[in-house]
Amino acid sequence: MPDILDGKFSFAHCEALKVAEGFSAEARTMATMKIAKDKLVAGVDLGGTNISVGILDCNGALVGRCKRKTKASEGRDVVVRRLVDAVWRAMADAKRDPSDLVGVGVGAPSAVDVAKGVVIKAGNLGWENVPLREILEKEFRLPVALDNDVNVAIWGEAQLGAARGRKNVLAVWVGTGVGGGLLLDGKLWRGPFHTAGEIGHVILFPGGQPGFMTVEDICSRTGVVNALKRLLPMYPDSVLHTLIRERAEEGKGDEEGNLSSTMIAKAYERGDELTLKVVDQSADLLGLALANLVTVLAIDTVVIGGGLAEALGKAYLSRVRKQFERTVFPSVCRACEVIGSDLNDLAGVLGAGMLIAAS
């Protein structure tokens, strides 16, 4: 398959490679139907850690990119400015005039009131009831489509990636937080409260030891990092000490223990005792949560993506899958496939671009 990053990935390529049978007709033709031949749309994946932007042309080809730190701790106005700037940087990367941009699609790490264009509550950003669509439409003076980040990611996967041809899918993105999205009968299902699929807020421990904890508290990168940092003093031989020191010496971190997904993955691959303990526990509990949801929903596909899951790779996914298969009920639900994302960090960007293109 062509490299998505080389600007040559398009629906036409997919059809030529005989992998488009599962694409909906809308997905194959939406760009040419909705976007003029010489115009572009931007897809934005707004995360708690990074803002990723892709520029798509009328054929669905990714022709420009930009990735920036979100800097959520600096406040909403800073995040909005960085998002807007990232879009224009991506346009510059595409070597196209700003006037060629006709719309922006955004996936936000929150439940979203799609009709009103409001971010209901984004814990990773510290936002609540933010009218992001209105804010961005004023900034860009262009139409903006807004949805939950995992909703747009699973839409991208359903059209172009791991879930193509599948109509009933639960998507779980394990990154700074843990988000979820649902595709039922081939359509995004948000529910009347705009919160369908929010697996990150499922309670794993209601009280006692270890106390009130959700899937996001334990299974997200934030949760894993918090556990590693809490236990690290008890593991003086952990390879994490070396990785933290090396990162600090490179000027990319500090001696306080800033742990990236890449660092965690390196320690996991090397069989570090502490990292195995924490990551395997998080994988087991995620598998348990997935089993509970599939028992209720009886869907046939779970797609797992996100920065941490992508970095940890097949061993992590296998661990999640094994725990899922051990605990899902009834046994017929074991036929549900638990698979990794094909598009990885581009799922949200491509999905958001298709979202605005179809608007």
TORSESE-350332 format. One record per residue: x, y, z of N, C-alpha, C in turn. Coordinates in steps of 0.1 Angstrom, whole numbers. Each point is the difference from the previous one (the first is absolute). Example, Ala and Ser with C-alpha at 12.3 -4.5 7.8 and 13.67 -1.06 7.14 Angstrom:
BEGIN
REC; n.u; n.v; n.w; ca.u; ca.v; ca.w; c.u; c.v; c.w
REC; 132; -57; 78; -9; 12; 0; 9; 12; 0
REC; -4; 11; -7; 9; 11; 0; -8; 11; 8
# end
This chain:
BEGIN
REC; n.u; n.v; n.w; ca.u; ca.v; ca.w; c.u; c.v; c.w
REC; 8; -12; 0; -8; 12; 0; 9; 12; 0
REC; -4; 11; -7; 8; 12; 0; 1; 6; 14
REC; 11; 6; 3; 2; 7; 13; -9; 11; 1
REC; -9; 0; 11; -9; 11; 2; 7; 13; 1
REC; 12; 0; 5; 7; 13; 2; 6; 6; -12
REC; 0; -7; -11; 7; 5; -12; -9; 8; -9
REC; -13; 3; 5; -9; 8; -8; -6; -7; -12
REC; 2; -13; 0; -6; -8; -12; -10; -10; 4
REC; -5; 1; 13; -10; -10; 5; -13; 6; -4
REC; -8; -8; -7; -13; 5; -4; -10; -12; -1
REC; -13; 4; -2; -10; -11; -2; 3; -7; -13
REC; 5; 7; -10; 3; -7; -13; 11; -11; 2
REC; 10; 3; 8; 11; -10; 3; -6; -12; 6
REC; -9; 2; 10; -6; -11; 7; -8; -9; -9
REC; -8; 6; -9; -7; -8; -9; 9; -8; -9
REC; 10; 6; -5; 10; -7; -9; 6; -11; 7
REC; 1; 0; 13; 7; -10; 8; -10; -11; 5
REC; -13; 2; -5; -10; -10; 3; -3; -1; 15
REC; 1; 11; 7; -3; 0; 14; -12; 10; 3
REC; -7; 4; -11; -11; 9; 2; -13; -6; 1
REC; -1; -13; -1; -13; -7; 0; -8; 4; 12
REC; 7; 2; 12; -7; 4; 12; -3; 14; 2
REC; 5; 9; -9; -3; 14; 1; -14; 3; -5
REC; -7; 9; 7; -13; 4; -4; 1; 8; -13
REC; -10; 1; -8; 0; 8; -12; 2; 15; 4
REC; -6; 4; 11; 2; 14; 5; 15; 2; 3
REC; 7; -9; 6; 14; 2; 3; 8; 1; -12
REC; -3; -8; -11; 9; 1; -12; -3; 12; -8
REC; -12; 6; 2; -3; 11; -9; -3; 13; 7
REC; 1; 0; 13; -5; 12; 7; 9; 12; -3
REC; 13; -2; -2; 9; 11; -2; -3; 7; -14
REC; -2; -8; -10; -3; 6; -13; -13; 6; -1
REC; -10; -5; 8; -13; 5; 0; -1; 13; 8
REC; 8; 1; 11; -2; 11; 9; 11; 11; -1
REC; 11; -3; -6; 11; 9; 0; 4; 3; -15
REC; 1; 13; -3; 4; 4; -14; 14; -6; -3
REC; 2; -2; -12; 13; -7; -4; 12; 7; 5
REC; 0; 13; 1; 13; 7; 3; -1; 4; 15
REC; -9; -5; 8; -1; 5; 14; 4; -11; 10
REC; 2; 4; 12; 5; -9; 11; -8; 1; 12
REC; 1; -10; 9; -6; 0; 13; 11; -4; 10
REC; -2; 5; 13; 10; -4; 10; -7; -9; 10
REC; 7; -11; 4; -4; -8; 11; 9; 2; 12
REC; -7; 2; 12; 8; 4; 12; -3; -11; 11
REC; 10; -6; 5; -1; -9; 11; 5; 8; 12
REC; -9; 5; 9; 4; 8; 11; 1; -9; 12
REC; 12; -2; 5; 2; -9; 11; 5; 7; 12
REC; 1; -7; 11; 4; 6; 13; 15; 3; -1
REC; 8; -7; -8; 14; 2; -1; 4; 7; -13
REC; -6; -4; -11; 4; 5; -13; -12; 5; -8
REC; 2; 9; -9; -9; 4; -11; 5; -5; -13
REC; -7; -9; -7; 5; -5; -13; -10; 5; -11
REC; 6; 5; -10; -8; 6; -11; 4; -7; -14
REC; -10; -3; -8; 3; -5; -13; -8; 8; -10
REC; 5; 3; -12; -7; 6; -11; -3; -10; -10
REC; -13; -1; -4; -5; -10; -10; -5; 7; -12
REC; 3; -6; -12; -5; 6; -12; -13; -7; -4
REC; -5; 3; -12; -13; -5; -4; 0; -15; -3
REC; 12; -6; -1; 1; -15; -1; 2; -7; 13
REC; 0; 7; 11; 3; -6; 13; 15; -2; 2
REC; 9; 6; -8; 14; -1; 2; 5; 9; 11
REC; 9; -4; 8; 5; 8; 11; 12; 8; -6
REC; -1; 13; -1; 10; 8; -8; 8; 9; 9
REC; -4; 1; 13; 7; 9; 9; -2; -4; 14
REC; 10; 2; 9; -1; -4; 14; 6; 10; 10
REC; -4; 0; 12; 6; 7; 11; -4; -7; 13
REC; 10; 0; 9; -3; -6; 13; 7; 9; 10
REC; -8; 5; 10; 5; 9; 11; -4; -5; 13
REC; 7; 4; 11; -4; -3; 13; -13; 9; 3
REC; -9; -6; 8; -12; 6; 3; 2; 12; 10
REC; 8; -3; 11; 2; 10; 10; -13; 4; 7
REC; -8; -11; 4; -13; 3; 6; 1; 7; 13
REC; 11; -1; 8; 2; 6; 13; 1; 15; -2
REC; 2; 5; -12; 1; 15; -2; -13; 6; -3
REC; -11; -8; 0; -13; 6; -2; -6; -1; -13
REC; -13; 2; -1; -8; -2; -12; 4; 8; -11
REC; 3; 13; 2; 3; 9; -11; 13; -4; -6
REC; 10; -5; 8; 13; -4; -6; -2; -13; -9
REC; -9; -9; 5; -2; -12; -8; -7; 4; -13
REC; -10; 9; 0; -7; 4; -12; 10; 6; -10
REC; 9; 9; 5; 10; 6; -8; 9; -10; -7
REC; 4; -10; 8; 9; -10; -5; -6; -9; -10
REC; -13; -2; 2; -8; -8; -10; -1; 7; -13
REC; -4; 13; 1; -1; 8; -12; 13; 1; -8
REC; 11; 2; 8; 13; 2; -6; 5; -14; -6
REC; -4; -11; 6; 4; -13; -6; -7; -2; -13
REC; -12; 4; -1; -7; -2; -13; 7; 8; -11
REC; 3; 13; 3; 7; 8; -10; 14; -5; -3
REC; 7; -6; 10; 13; -6; -3; -2; -13; -9
REC; -11; -7; 2; -2; -12; -8; -3; 5; -15
REC; -7; 11; -1; -3; 5; -13; 13; 4; -7
REC; 9; 6; 8; 13; 4; -6; 8; -12; -4
REC; -1; -11; 8; 6; -13; -3; -5; -5; -13
REC; -13; 2; -3; -6; -4; -12; 4; 9; -12
REC; 6; 11; 3; 4; 10; -10; -12; 5; -8
REC; -10; 3; 8; -13; 5; -6; -4; 13; 6
REC; -7; 8; -7; -4; 13; 4; -11; -2; 11
REC; 0; 9; 11; -11; -2; 10; -14; 1; -5
REC; -2; 7; -11; -13; 1; -6; -5; -13; -6
REC; 8; -10; -1; -4; -13; -6; -7; -9; 11
REC; 1; 4; 13; -6; -7; 11; -15; 3; 0
REC; -8; -10; 0; -15; 3; 0; -7; -5; 13
REC; 7; -7; 9; -7; -5; 12; 10; -7; 9
REC; -4; -1; 13; 9; -6; 10; -8; -10; 8
REC; 4; -12; 1; -6; -10; 9; 9; -2; 12
REC; -7; -1; 12; 8; -1; 12; -6; -12; 9
REC; 9; -8; 5; -3; -10; 10; 5; 4; 13
REC; -9; 2; 10; 4; 5; 13; 0; -11; 11
REC; 9; 0; 10; 0; -10; 10; -11; 2; 11
REC; -12; -2; -5; -11; 4; 9; -13; -6; -6
REC; -10; -1; 9; -14; -1; -5; -3; 13; -7
REC; -6; -1; -12; -3; 12; -8; -15; 1; -4
REC; -6; 11; 2; -13; 3; -5; 2; 4; -14
REC; -2; -9; -9; 3; 2; -14; -9; 11; -6
REC; -13; -1; 3; -9; 10; -5; 3; 14; 4
REC; 5; 2; 12; 3; 14; 5; 15; 3; -2
REC; 8; -10; -3; 14; 2; -2; 8; 4; 13
REC; -5; -7; 11; 6; 3; 14; 7; -12; 5
REC; 12; 3; 5; 8; -10; 8; -6; 0; 14
REC; -6; -11; 4; -7; -1; 12; 9; 0; 12
REC; 10; -9; 0; 9; -1; 11; 13; -8; -4
REC; 11; 8; -2; 12; -6; -4; 10; 1; 12
REC; 1; -11; 7; 9; 0; 12; 14; 2; -3
REC; 5; -5; -12; 14; 1; -4; 3; 15; -3
REC; -10; 7; -4; 2; 14; -3; -4; 10; 11
REC; -8; -5; 9; -5; 9; 11; -11; 8; -5
REC; -8; -5; -10; -11; 8; -6; -13; -6; 4
REC; -10; 9; 0; -14; -4; 3; -9; 9; -7
REC; -9; -5; -8; -10; 7; -8; 6; 11; -8
REC; 10; -3; -8; 7; 9; -8; -6; 0; -15
REC; -5; 11; -5; -5; 1; -13; 10; 0; -11
REC; 8; -11; -1; 12; 0; -8; -3; 2; -15
REC; -11; -6; -5; -3; 3; -14; -2; 14; -3
REC; -7; 7; 8; -2; 15; -2; 13; 7; 1
REC; 8; -3; 10; 13; 6; 1; 9; -1; -12
REC; 0; -13; -5; 9; -3; -12; -6; 6; -13
REC; -13; 0; -1; -6; 6; -12; 3; 15; -1
REC; 1; 7; 12; 4; 14; 0; 14; 2; -4
REC; 9; -10; 5; 14; 1; -3; 3; -3; -14
REC; -6; -10; -6; 3; -4; -14; -9; 7; -10
REC; -12; 4; 4; -10; 6; -9; -3; -11; -10
REC; -1; -12; 5; -3; -12; -9; -10; -9; 8
REC; -7; -9; -7; -8; -10; 7; 9; -9; 8
REC; -4; -4; 12; 7; -9; 9; -10; -11; 5
REC; 5; -12; -1; -8; -12; 5; 8; -5; 12
REC; -8; -3; 11; 6; -4; 13; -6; -13; 5
REC; 8; -9; 4; -5; -12; 6; 10; -5; 10
REC; -4; -11; 7; 9; -7; 10; 12; -5; -8
REC; 12; 0; 6; 12; -4; -7; 0; -15; -4
REC; -6; -8; 9; 0; -15; -4; -11; -2; -10
REC; -11; 7; 0; -10; -1; -10; 6; 2; -14
REC; 8; 11; -1; 6; 3; -14; 11; -10; -3
REC; 7; -5; 10; 10; -11; -2; -7; -13; -5
REC; -10; -4; 6; -7; -12; -4; -6; 2; -14
REC; -5; 12; -3; -5; 2; -13; 11; -1; -11
REC; 12; 5; 4; 11; -2; -9; 4; -15; -2
REC; 0; -7; 11; 3; -14; 0; -10; -8; -8
REC; -13; 4; 1; -11; -7; -6; 1; 2; -15
REC; 5; 11; -5; 0; 3; -14; 14; -5; -6
REC; 10; 2; 7; 14; -2; -6; 9; -10; 8
REC; -4; -4; 12; 9; -8; 8; -5; -13; 5
REC; 3; -3; 12; -2; -13; 6; -15; -5; 0
REC; -9; 10; 1; -14; -3; 1; -8; 1; -13
REC; 7; 1; -11; -7; 1; -13; -8; -12; -3
REC; -13; 3; -4; -9; -11; -3; -7; -5; 12
REC; 3; 5; 12; -6; -5; 12; -11; 11; 5
REC; -11; -5; 5; -11; 10; 3; -2; 2; 15
REC; 5; -9; 8; -2; 1; 15; 13; -1; 7
REC; 5; 12; 4; 14; 1; 4; 1; 9; 13
REC; 7; -5; 10; 4; 9; 11; 14; 4; -2
REC; 3; 13; 0; 14; 5; -1; 4; 5; 14
REC; 12; -4; 4; 6; 4; 12; 14; 6; -2
REC; 2; 12; 3; 13; 7; -2; 7; 2; 13
REC; 11; -6; 2; 8; 1; 12; 12; 9; -2
REC; -1; 12; 5; 10; 10; -1; 1; 8; 13
REC; 1; 13; -1; 0; 8; 12; -11; -4; 10
REC; -12; -2; -6; -12; -5; 7; -4; -13; -7
REC; -12; -4; 2; -6; -12; -7; -14; 5; -5
REC; -1; 0; -13; -12; 4; -6; -7; -12; -8
REC; -12; 2; -3; -7; -11; -7; -10; 6; -10
REC; -4; -8; -10; -10; 3; -10; -7; -12; -4
REC; -12; 1; -5; -8; -11; -4; -6; 2; -15
REC; 2; -11; -7; -6; 0; -14; -11; -12; 1
REC; -12; 4; -2; -11; -10; 1; -8; 0; -13
REC; -1; -12; -6; -7; -1; -13; 6; 10; -10
REC; 13; 2; 0; 7; 8; -9; -1; 15; 2
REC; -6; 4; 11; -1; 15; 3; 6; 3; 14
REC; 6; 12; 1; 5; 4; 13; -12; 1; 10
REC; 2; -6; 12; -11; 1; 10; 6; 8; 11
REC; -7; 12; 3; 5; 9; 10; -10; -1; 12
REC; -12; -4; -2; -10; -1; 11; -6; 14; 3
REC; -11; 0; 7; -7; 13; 3; 8; 9; 9
REC; 9; -5; 7; 8; 9; 9; 14; 3; -6
REC; 3; -5; -12; 12; 3; -8; 12; -7; 7
REC; -2; -10; 8; 11; -7; 7; 2; -14; -3
REC; -7; -6; -10; 1; -14; -3; 15; -4; -2
REC; 4; -11; 5; 13; -6; -2; 11; 5; 9
REC; -3; 8; 10; 10; 6; 8; 5; -10; 11
REC; 8; -9; -5; 5; -11; 8; 9; 5; 11
REC; 7; 11; -3; 10; 5; 10; -6; 3; 14
REC; -13; 3; 0; -7; 3; 13; -7; -12; 6
REC; 2; -11; -6; -5; -13; 7; 7; -2; 13
REC; -7; -3; 11; 6; -1; 13; 5; -15; 1
REC; 13; -1; 4; 6; -13; 2; 0; -4; 15
REC; 3; 10; 8; 0; -2; 15; -8; 12; 6
REC; -12; -4; 6; -9; 11; 6; 5; 5; 13
REC; 9; -7; 7; 4; 4; 13; 10; -10; 6
REC; 3; 2; 13; 10; -9; 7; 13; 2; -6
REC; 8; -11; -2; 13; 0; -6; -1; -5; -15
REC; 5; 8; -9; 9; 12; 1; -8; 13; 1
REC; -13; -1; 2; -8; 12; 1; -8; 2; -13
REC; -8; 11; -1; -8; 2; -12; 9; 2; -12
REC; -1; -9; -10; 8; 2; -12; -7; -5; -12
REC; 2; 8; -11; -7; -3; -13; 10; -7; -10
REC; -5; -4; -11; 9; -5; -11; 11; 10; -3
REC; -4; 13; -1; 10; 10; -4; 10; 2; 11
REC; -4; -1; 13; 9; 2; 11; 12; -11; -1
REC; -3; -11; -5; 9; -12; 1; 7; -2; -14
REC; -8; 0; -10; 4; -5; -13; 6; 11; -10
REC; -3; 12; 3; 6; 11; -9; 15; 2; 2
REC; 6; 7; -9; 15; 3; 2; 1; 7; 13
REC; -9; 10; 3; 1; 7; 13; -1; -9; 12
REC; -9; -10; -1; -1; -9; 11; 12; -9; 2
REC; 5; -5; -12; 12; -9; 1; 12; 8; 5
REC; 2; 12; -5; 11; 8; 5; -1; 3; 15
REC; -12; 3; 4; -1; 3; 15; 3; -12; 8
REC; -4; -12; -4; 3; -12; 7; 15; -3; -1
REC; 6; 2; -11; 15; -3; -1; 8; 10; 9
REC; -4; 12; 0; 8; 10; 8; -2; -2; 15
REC; -12; -5; 3; -3; -3; 14; 8; -12; 5
REC; 2; -10; -8; 7; -12; 3; 15; 0; -3
REC; 5; 9; -8; 13; 0; -5; 11; 0; 11
REC; -2; 8; 11; 10; -1; 11; 2; -14; 6
REC; -10; -9; -1; 1; -13; 5; 7; -10; -10
REC; 3; 5; -12; 7; -8; -10; 13; 7; -5
REC; 10; 0; 9; 12; 7; -4; 7; -5; -12
REC; -2; -12; -4; 6; -6; -12; -8; 1; -12
REC; -11; 7; 0; -9; 2; -11; 7; 8; -11
REC; -1; -5; -13; 6; 7; -11; -6; 14; -2
REC; -12; 2; 6; -6; 14; -1; 9; 11; 6
REC; 8; -4; 10; 10; 10; 6; 9; 5; -11
REC; 5; -10; -8; 10; 3; -10; -7; 8; -11
REC; -12; -4; -4; -7; 7; -11; -3; 15; 4
REC; -4; 2; 12; -3; 13; 5; 13; 9; 0
REC; 11; -6; 5; 12; 8; 0; 5; 3; -14
REC; -1; -9; -9; 4; 2; -14; -9; 11; -6
REC; -12; 0; 3; -9; 10; -6; 3; 14; 6
REC; 3; 0; 13; 4; 13; 6; 13; 5; -6
REC; 10; -9; -3; 13; 4; -5; -2; 6; -15
REC; -10; -5; -7; -3; 4; -13; -7; 13; 0
REC; -4; 5; 12; -8; 12; 0; -14; -1; -3
REC; -5; -12; 0; -14; -3; -3; -9; -3; 12
REC; 6; 1; 12; -8; -4; 12; 7; 5; 12
REC; -3; -5; 11; 7; 4; 12; 1; -12; 9
REC; 8; 1; 11; 2; -11; 9; -12; -4; 9
REC; -11; 8; -2; -12; -3; 8; -7; -12; -6
REC; 3; -4; -12; -6; -12; -5; -11; 2; -10
REC; 2; 9; -10; -10; 1; -11; 1; -12; -9
REC; -10; -8; 0; 0; -13; -8; -9; 1; -12
REC; 6; -1; -12; -8; 0; -12; -5; -14; -3
REC; -9; -1; -10; -5; -14; -4; 12; -8; -6
REC; 9; 7; -7; 11; -7; -6; 9; -6; 11
REC; 3; 8; 11; 8; -5; 11; -6; -12; 7
REC; -13; 1; 2; -8; -11; 6; 1; -13; -9
REC; -1; 2; -13; 0; -11; -9; 14; -6; -1
REC; 11; 8; 1; 13; -5; 0; 3; -9; 13
REC; -5; 5; 11; 2; -8; 13; -8; -13; -1
REC; -12; 1; -6; -9; -12; -1; 7; -10; -9
REC; 5; 4; -11; 7; -9; -9; 12; -7; 6
REC; 7; 7; 9; 12; -5; 6; -4; -9; 12
REC; -13; -1; 3; -4; -9; 11; 3; 6; 14
REC; -1; 13; 1; 2; 7; 13; -11; -5; 9
REC; 4; -4; 12; -9; -6; 10; -11; 9; 4
REC; 3; 13; 3; -10; 9; 4; -9; 4; -11
REC; 5; 2; -12; -8; 4; -12; -10; -12; -3
REC; 6; -12; 0; -9; -11; -3; -11; -1; 10
REC; 3; 2; 12; -11; -1; 11; -11; 11; -2
REC; 4; 12; -3; -10; 11; -1; -7; -1; -14
REC; 7; -2; -11; -7; -1; -13; -9; -12; -1
REC; 5; -12; 5; -8; -12; -1; -13; 1; 8
REC; 1; 7; 12; -12; 2; 8; -10; 9; -8
REC; 5; 11; -6; -8; 9; -7; -7; -8; -12
REC; 8; -8; -7; -5; -8; -12; -11; -9; 5
REC; 2; -7; 11; -10; -10; 5; -13; 7; 4
REC; 1; 12; 6; -12; 7; 4; -7; 6; -12
REC; 8; 4; -10; -7; 5; -12; -7; -12; -7
REC; 6; -11; 0; -7; -12; -6; -12; -4; 7
REC; 0; 2; 14; -12; -3; 8; -11; 10; -3
REC; 3; 13; -1; -10; 10; -4; -6; -2; -14
REC; 9; -4; -9; -5; -3; -14; -10; -12; 1
REC; 4; -10; 7; -9; -12; 2; -14; 4; 5
REC; 0; 9; 10; -13; 4; 5; -8; 7; -10
REC; 6; 9; -8; -7; 8; -10; -5; -9; -12
REC; 8; -10; -4; -4; -9; -11; -11; -9; 5
REC; 1; -4; 13; -11; -8; 5; -13; 7; -1
REC; 0; 13; 2; -13; 8; -1; -3; 3; -14
REC; 9; 4; -9; -2; 5; -13; -1; -11; -11
REC; 7; -12; 3; 0; -11; -9; 5; 5; -14
REC; 11; 8; 0; 5; 5; -13; 11; -10; -4
REC; 5; 1; -13; 9; -10; -5; 14; 5; -2
REC; 3; 13; 3; 13; 5; -2; 4; 11; 10
REC; 12; -1; 6; 5; 10; 8; 14; 5; -6
REC; 1; 13; -3; 12; 5; -5; 7; 8; 11
REC; 13; -3; 2; 8; 7; 11; 11; 8; -7
REC; 0; 13; 3; 10; 9; -5; 5; 10; 11
REC; 6; 10; -4; 5; 10; 9; 15; -1; 2
REC; 6; 11; 5; 14; 1; 1; 7; -11; 8
REC; -5; -3; 12; 6; -10; 8; -2; -14; -6
REC; -12; -3; -4; -3; -13; -6; 9; -2; -12
REC; 1; 10; -8; 9; -1; -12; 14; -3; 3
REC; 5; 8; 10; 14; -2; 4; 3; -14; 6
REC; -9; -5; 8; 2; -13; 7; -2; -12; -10
REC; -7; 2; -10; -1; -9; -11; -7; -14; 2
REC; 4; -10; -7; -7; -13; 0; 0; -7; 13
REC; 10; 1; 8; 0; -7; 13; -11; 5; 9
REC; -1; 13; 0; -11; 7; 8; -14; -4; -5
REC; -2; 1; -13; -13; -4; -6; -3; -14; 3
REC; 10; -9; -1; -2; -14; 3; -5; -2; 14
REC; 6; 7; 9; -3; -1; 15; -15; 5; 2
REC; -3; 11; -6; -14; 5; 1; -10; -11; -6
REC; 4; -5; -11; -9; -10; -7; -2; -13; 9
REC; 10; -5; 6; 0; -12; 8; -9; 2; 12
REC; 1; 12; 6; -9; 2; 12; -14; 2; -4
REC; -2; 6; -12; -14; 2; -5; -6; -14; -3
REC; 7; -9; -6; -5; -13; -3; -3; -8; 12
REC; 8; 2; 11; -2; -8; 12; -13; 5; 7
REC; -4; 12; -1; -10; 6; 8; -13; 3; -7
REC; 0; 1; -14; -12; 4; -7; -11; -11; 2
REC; -13; 4; 0; -11; -10; 2; -11; 5; -9
REC; -8; -9; -6; 2; -14; -1; 12; -4; -9
REC; 3; -13; -1; 12; -4; -7; -1; 3; -15
REC; -12; 2; -6; -1; 3; -14; 7; 14; -2
REC; 0; 9; 10; 6; 13; -2; 15; -1; -2
REC; 6; -11; 3; 15; -1; -2; 3; 1; -15
REC; -10; -1; -8; 2; 1; -15; 3; 15; -3
REC; -3; 9; 9; 3; 14; -2; 15; 2; -2
REC; 4; 7; -11; 14; 2; -2; 5; 12; 7
REC; 11; -1; 7; 6; 11; 6; 13; 3; -8
REC; 0; 11; -7; 11; 3; -10; 6; 13; 2
REC; 12; 2; -5; 7; 13; 1; -4; 9; -12
REC; 1; 13; 2; -2; 10; -10; 10; -2; -12
REC; -5; 2; -12; 8; 0; -12; 6; 14; -2
REC; -8; 10; 3; 4; 14; -4; 8; 7; 12
REC; -1; -6; 12; 7; 5; 11; -2; 15; 2
REC; 10; 8; 1; -2; 14; 3; -6; 8; -11
REC; -2; -6; -12; -7; 7; -11; -15; -3; 0
REC; -5; -9; 8; -14; -3; 0; -9; 12; 3
REC; 4; 8; 10; -8; 12; 4; 1; 10; -11
REC; 12; 2; -5; 2; 11; -10; -8; -3; -13
REC; 1; -13; -5; -7; -4; -12; -15; 0; 3
REC; -4; -5; 11; -15; 0; 4; -5; 14; 1
REC; 7; 9; 6; -5; 14; 1; -1; 7; -13
REC; 10; -3; -9; 0; 6; -13; -12; -5; -8
REC; -3; -13; 1; -12; -6; -7; -13; 6; 6
REC; 0; 3; 13; -11; 5; 7; -4; 13; -6
REC; 9; 9; -2; -3; 14; -5; -3; -1; -15
REC; 7; -10; -7; -2; -1; -15; -14; -5; -3
REC; -6; -8; 9; -13; -5; -2; -11; 10; 5
REC; 4; 11; 6; -10; 9; 6; -6; 9; -11
# end
